[in-house]
């Protein structure tokens, strides 16, 4: 009887240690995510709760996250281009963000507030191996340009947005445009497009996304 009690006690202690270790890891990850959110989300001049369920912050144009980049330190914001006419089209910012009935004050820029769920999705999105594990197969159609045409200074494209049915949670359907230099961990890649990805969002809706490494 004594030996049995000792064994049970040891098992209980081992189980408690494992639980505590798991809780510590979770807390550490949460603290790290909170630190990232404080760096990403700047103090807003005004916040707008959109009809889509997310929040758009109106950030001082001189304090937008782009200026956190070391190469843009002490950068002087140029309100108007110093060259001739441009073919750039005016972006329908208010419609894209769902701000038709509300808008940010002059001197601010609308930036969708990043949430903890967004950061978690980002990690999953950048890990193609996790997303595509157990996938039944990949069907790919692409148009690419050989590297001997480089250097590239800009790319553009037009894509139609669809909502194809995805039958399995580990499947993905997407259309995107990307620029890549190098391969694997040493490569740099910028990608933008739309995708249907139940594994990431928990539904079969179509989402606009962008990633960069």
N, C-alpha and C positions, 0 to 999 in steps of 0.2 A: 504493500500500500504506500509506503514512504517513497519508494522508487518511482512509482506512478505519478505521485504528486509533484515530485521534482521535475519530471519530464514535462508535465503539463505546464508548470510554472515557467520553464525555459521557453516553451513554445509561445506562451503568452507574451513574455518579454521580447522575444524576437519579433513577434507580430507588431507590438507597439512601436518598436524601434523602426520597423519598415514604414509604418504609417507616419511617424514623425518625420522621417527622412523625406517622404513624399510631400508632406505638407510644407516643409521647409523649401523644397524645390519650387512648389507652386507659388509660395509667397515671394520667393526670389524673382521668379518670372514676372509676377504682377508688379513688383516694385520697379523692375527694369522697363516694363511697358509704360508705367506711369511717368517715368523719367523721359521716355521718348515722346510721350504726349505733351509734356510741358515744353519740350523743345520745338515740337512741330506746330502746336496750336498757339498762335500769338494772342496777346490780350486784345479783344475786339473793341472797336468803337461802338458797334451795334451788332446784335445777333438776331437772325431771322429764322423762325421755325417754319420750314416749308411744308407744303401739302404732301410731300413724299415721305415725310417722317424724319428727315435729317435736318441738321442745323447749318446755316451759312453764316459765317462770321465776316463782318466788314472790318478789314485790317488796314491800318494806316499804310498808305502806299509805299512809304519809305521804310516800313518795318516788315514787309512781306518776307516769307521764308526764303525766297530766292537770294536775298541779300545776306543770308547766313554763310554763303559760300565764301571761302577765303579769298578767291580771286575777285570778288565783288566788294571787298572791304573798302569803306570810304568811297564807294561808287556814287557818282552824282547822277540822279535819275533824270533822263532826258524826256521831257513831255512830248516834244515834237521832233521828227527826224530832221537831220541837218542836210539831207540830200533832197533830190527832186521828187516828183510824183511817184507814188507806189501803187502797186496793184492789189495790195492787201485789202481784204474785205472786212467790214465791221462785223465783229462777232456778236451774235444775239445772246449776250451773257445772261440777261434777265430770264429769257425763255428757257435756256439750258438749266439754270439753277432753280427754276420754278419761282422766280421773283417778279412775276408779271404784276402782282398787286402790291409789291413792296420793292424797295431798292436801297442800295447802300448810299450813304452820303458822299458828296464830292470829296475827293482826296483819299478815298479808300478803295480797296479792291475786294470783291467777294471771293471767299475761300471756304469750301466745304470743310466743316470741322471733322478732324480725324478722330475716330473712336478706337477703343481697345480691340473691338472685333475687326476693324480695318487692319490693324497691325498683325493680328493673328492670320487673317486671310492673306496678307502680303507674304508672310513666310511660306504659307502653303502654295501660293501662286508661283513663287520663285523656285519651288522644288518640283520640277516636272516629274521626277521619278515617283514621288508620293502620289501626285495627281493621277498618273497614268498606270499605277500598279494594278495588276489583274485585268487590264483593259483587253477586250477580245481582239483588238486589232486597230491599226491606224490607217485611215484613208486620207491621203494628202494630195492637194493640188496647189502648186505654187509657181510663181514667176520670179526668177532671180537674175541678177546681173553679175558677171564675173568680176573678180577683184581688179583685173587689169584696166577696168574703166575708171578706177579711182584716181584722184580723191573725189568724194561726194560732199557737196555742201548743203544739200537739202533733198528731201524726198517727199512725194505727195501721191495721193491715190484716192479713189472713190470706191466705196463699198456699200452694198445694200444691207440693211439690217433685217434679219429674220428671227423667228423663234422656233427653231426645229425641235421636235420632240426627242428628248433623251430618255431612253428606256431604263438605263442602269445608272445608279448613283456614281459609279466610278468612270462613267463616260463623259466626254467633253466634245462640244461642237463650237468652233470658233472661226472668225475671219479677222485677220490682223495684218498690219504693215510693220515691218521691223528693219532696223539697221544693226548690223553686228560686225564686230571686229575681234577676231580671235575665237578660240574655242574653250569650252569648259570653264574652270574657275578663273583662268587668266583672261577670259574674253570680256568684252563690253557689249551690251545689247540694250537697245531701246525698242519697245514694242507698244503699239496702240491698236485697239480694235474692239470687237464685241465677242462675248462668249456665253454659252449656256453651260453651267458647271454646278450641278446639284451637290457635289462633294464639298464645294467651297461655301455655297450660299444656303443650302438646305431647301432649294426650290428649283423649278425649271424655267425661271424667268431669264430674259436676255439682259446682260449687263454690259455697259461700256467700261473698258478698263485700260490702264496703261501701266507698264512696268519698265524699270531700268536697272541695270547692274553696273 
